[in-house]
Amino acid sequence: MSLKLNLPIIVGIIIAAFVLLPFQQAAQVQPQPEQRMNTLHSPHAGKDWDQQKIARESWALHEFNRQRLARVGIEADKTEAVVTDTNDVSVIQDDDTIIIPPTPFSLVGRSVLFTPAGAGYAISGSTATYDTNLGTKLDLTVAPAVNPKLSTVPGIEAGDDAYIVQDLGFNFSFYGTSYANVAISSNGNMTFRPAGTNSIFFDDSTVDSGESLAVLQSALPRIAAYWHDLDARAAATQGASGIYIRKASDRVLISWNNINDFFNRSGDNGTHRFQVTLFNDGRIQIVYGAAQLTTTALVGISGGGTAPAPTLVNFANPTVPATNTPFAQYFSTTQTLDELNAIKAFYNAHPNQDVYDFAYVVLDFNYTLPGNAFAYYSPIRNNVGGINQDIFDSDTYGALGGKRILGFLNMSNILTQYPEYPTTRFLGANHALSIFGQEQGHAWLAYVLYPGRTSTVLLGRDLQHWNFFFNSESSLSQPAAPRSSSSEGNAWRDNGNGTFTTISLIDGYSKLDHYLMGLRPPEQVPDSFLITNVFGTSATPSSNPGPGVQASGIRQAIPINQIISANGQRDPAVANATKNYRAACLVITQKGQSATPSTINKLTRYRLAWESYFAQSTDYLATINTGISALSSQRFIGLANGASYTAVLSPGVLTSIFGQGLTNGASFTATPGQALPFNLGGIEVKVDGISAPLFYVGQFQINFQMPRTIQATTFISTRVDSATATVEIFKDGLLIRAAAPQIAPVLPGIFSLSQDGAGPAAALDAINFSAAPFKAKQANGQPNFVALFASGLGADVTDVDGNVNGSVQVTLNGTPTTVSYAGRAPGYFGLNQINFQLPANLAAGTYNAVVARNGVASNSVTIAIK
């Protein structure tokens, strides 16, 4: 039987219920559930950049910039940056205090001499040239060389971040302390070990691959000849290439001869030749035969520990007096930003507004972030315990102008680096909002240890993201649209035979993430799992997440109590943790330039979508306001299937938007019997730029039909049958709201009489049009037919006629039935009708009915049989 019911009365009731659905139903929506690229979302080229180091480096660079400006008579604290608030963001024009120009490497063919002067040094140029009598090559891949990361950091090879200790043959005085030996690092520097130094600290600091002013200042006593992430692996030190030592009675010569950059990214192709001589009278001489600066490098010396801030030196022409401070010169091929000065300028223009938790730095000019990073988060303070991050405050006295701000995100040039819509996936499995999610998430994620021999087993890239083999399924994930955490990891399908497959795109946060963010108590965090003893894949724990990867291994359960055991309880716990945040969006422009309208308009779309995305990603347990203005009502919106209230949508589906202040209080309904309008009461809805037909517009709710042509599949390395869309709401042409719902090709939602997607179905006897309870048999004794009404069967059965019953299934208490018709409800946009025949000899009772298409199941409703 393929009868299509033309039932204007009952269908009209369903549509009317959909149109007039009250705002309270929003509560039904909200709970719904690479290659080695170390700089994908990390601020620096090297690998060793944890949150505390990033925070310290921001301040060290800030101090370095202050010295740079002082040399030309500019007081950085008296910034004259022009600050203008535009469309709820703050535009900051540089006044030479924020943008630091490039510093090309200027020491090739030169030598620098450090001569002891009291407990410090005097600096001068020298006439020494590169000594080709190198001595003995040192092998940093085997003992006695130390490779401390081999057992703790995924993907590390011997000789990559290694050191070897060598006796000097005499006592060498460095900043007034005598040392008999030196640790020579693969990364272009060497350290000394003061008495009582912890072994772990010494190992980590000596092999630190991320050249850092802050580490130079306050870690180990160090001579940084050319501090950068260099490659001393066996394959990279063939022939004459390598690290050498030559000893004499009065000196020791240490050479890095034809050492290459470590290949973190395509630009790391420099080859370097430099050497350090330690004289027995305490002098230090550094000679540069060659150097090919491709990103950044640091040259300097420091006594470490509690040393004062490094003194900025031009080593090609040193003119500083003798002092016991550290000395340093930071080289960079690109401009550098002093974001702290930008934040200070913002607070200067907004005095007594210490209400912001974060600053989002956006650029209006082309700029390469340090280390070719795409975006990064830099903390200013942390007040959360139990997440394996120290409690710290790098601005105790509020020198920036605010004592509340926790950190800043640098998102680079939003106009040229990001696609037009924030849900277009363009960086692996990431889109812009998932990148925002990862960087914002770094305020809390992902650092936690795990008990056992390898405490970092849950962590992957940079030890600041989830392990590729960790199941980090997002709370947004549904069978029709699997999703993993923005903090990486994957959603893994256990195939039941010792193999596992990644099935997800990246969107949202996991429930473990929610706990670490202070949004859930631990008892609401289900066990996850980690794949251990992995084989059958080239992926590593540091690999970038993505779908279609298969691996074999052992499934290890990861309960939340074990994470708490290793890290302590989250403090403050959920009852006292912050739930609502404010972020100031700062657009930095070059001197004399204003932000372009294109930048402001695009940023408006992005930040409004981010507000909804963040709320959605946290299951509406937290919010973030990205405007300069305080809000009387929230701007985030949530979307749902108008029948089932599931948050995953499909092309052509009847959709409800829930929010606040969507109109000025008036409501408008489309005229029955006429084509649906694209503008109703001045309100327009667009999905990825496509205008959507409207049913109803009100202050708290908008009902529309998802455009049938919206993209519902994604291609990464393989096809994924889901996508993410950008939904925008315009009021009189002005963008006022945006969101990012998940889209699947099909996801049926059955209407219920209670209008909440549960309980008795909105259904009719398909023979005599009577309502429930339904007879089990027709008058002729054959099993009866029932018609269900739904939305979400797919683009091909929304506004066009046709019968797709061959791909649609209806079950009653799990028992399959015969579907005679599945398609469009005649005369109605977006409404589906499914006619099915009851099983033979069906007993009276109430049955759970589920509709599925291509195996994708709907919500469950009930059918009463008499």
Order of alpha helices (4+ residues) and beta strands (2+ residues): alpha-alpha-alpha-beta-beta-beta-beta-beta-beta-beta-beta-beta-alpha-alpha-beta-beta-beta-beta-beta-beta-beta-beta-beta-beta-alpha-beta-beta-beta-beta-beta-alpha-alpha-beta-beta-beta-beta-beta-beta-alpha-beta-beta-alpha-beta-alpha-beta-beta-beta-beta-beta-beta-beta-beta-beta-beta-beta-beta-beta-beta-beta-beta-beta-beta-beta-beta-beta-beta-beta-beta
